[in-house]
Amino acid sequence: MNAPRLEVDLPAIRHNARLLVNRLGRRGIAVTGVTKAVRGSSAVARELVRAGIRSLGDSRIENIEALRDAGVVARMTLIRSPMLSQVDRVVTHADTSFNTEQDIVSALSAAAVARGRVHGVVLMVELGDLREGIMPEDLEQFVAAMVRLPGLNLVGLGTNLACRGGVVPDEANMAEFTRIVGAIESRFDLTLGVVSGGNSATIDWALGTNRVGRVNDLRLGESILLGREPSHRRPIEGLRTDAFALVGEVIESKVKPGQPWGQVAESAFGTAASGPTSGRIVQTIVAIGEQDTDPAGLVPPAGVRILAASSDHLVVATEQILPIGTELRFEPNYAALLRAVTSSSLVPGGRNLYVCA
Ligand SMILES: *Cc1c(COP(=O)(O)O)cnc(C)c1O
């Protein structure tokens, strides 16, 4: 088979999605399945739908368009603010988008009216992580201006923590979110159907608290795909962490000194080679590199240790000389997965992951 390649075990993804849908469902929280880390793969999206997920989210309109083209049936939400240059595509292909800027909301309104559509808007509220979000003190004024716009429907509020500042969702910030939801509802005499409390980093809070408050939706990517929560990268109980494998092929395997010789300065990617302090090792080269993935985010198979990586070479220590052509399987973390999925060398044709099982 072709190498390098990214393999996905679809039953593992379905298992993870189903388990999270059930656990959170008992707490009144629905799951929006986030497909951005698999670049809107329809094979993965179909598993999410089979697992009982009714709503899919992606940060790129291209991915949502690909899901629609593939015939995936679900509510589609653009979970990054639309670009002004893409509002027409957004109202055409996404049911809902996340928003934080009045200029964009106005453009969405005009585009929706022109297309004869009603576009759903979720307003994102800043709760301290300092990525996207309207400051809580500005929210009321924002909503007042937005609800006057034709072609738009304010379907809810959302918040996002842990992505930029690493701020952990806890009782205090989540209670604040519920308070904000209640305040907007009573001020404008409306009911917000979607109260989207966060990403995979919010699972611990949601399953541990006895006060989920108004939160009725979480947007989950990493936890479903990799079975881990992002704040500490701990495996989530009962979930599969091995749904993805990055498979590379050995192109050199020799006994070599553990240390480079000659005068040492910067290497291609800024860091000097590291290795055992002395002696000789079996050094093996796998034909994968920075161009294909984030080598620092790969977990090697047993008996293999990653030493270094450049554009197209992954240098590893192995216990013995491996036959040329041997395939080695690595488990990607989130960063490695994201880069692998978007690498044209690993996923030819863009979104067709190699499906196994
Ligand atoms: C990426 C993203 C998610 C999903 O995050 P995971 O940690 O992969 O679950 C949710 N919400 C927003 C706004 C995102 O950008």
The ligand as an SDF file (V2000), in Angstrom:
LIG
                    3D

 15 15  0  0  0  0  0  0  0  0999 V2000
  -11.9550   23.3180   17.3930 C   0  0  0  0  0  0  0  0  0  0  0  0
  -13.1120   23.8360   18.1190 C   0  0  0  0  0  0  0  0  0  0  0  0
  -13.8970   22.9640   18.8860 C   0  0  0  0  0  0  0  0  0  0  0  0
  -13.5460   21.5070   19.1000 C   0  0  0  0  0  0  0  0  0  0  0  0
  -12.4600   21.4200   19.9850 O   0  0  0  0  0  0  0  0  0  0  0  0
  -11.9350   20.0060   20.5260 P   0  0  0  0  0  0  0  0  0  0  0  0
  -10.9910   20.3740   21.6020 O   0  0  0  0  0  0  0  0  0  0  0  0
  -11.2920   19.3150   19.3790 O   0  0  0  0  0  0  0  0  0  0  0  0
  -13.1200   19.2670   21.0300 O   0  0  0  0  0  0  0  0  0  0  0  0
  -15.0120   23.4870   19.5130 C   0  0  0  0  0  0  0  0  0  0  0  0
  -15.3380   24.7900   19.3900 N   0  0  0  0  0  0  0  0  0  0  0  0
  -14.6280   25.6560   18.6660 C   0  0  0  0  0  0  0  0  0  0  0  0
  -15.0630   27.0730   18.5680 C   0  0  0  0  0  0  0  0  0  0  0  0
  -13.4780   25.2100   18.0010 C   0  0  0  0  0  0  0  0  0  0  0  0
  -12.7590   26.0740   17.2810 O   0  0  0  0  0  0  0  0  0  0  0  0
  1  2  1  0
  2  3  1  0
  2 14  2  0
  3  4  1  0
  3 10  2  0
  4  5  1  0
  5  6  1  0
  6  7  2  0
  6  8  1  0
  6  9  1  0
 10 11  1  0
 11 12  2  0
 12 13  1  0
 12 14  1  0
 14 15  1  0
M  END
$$$$
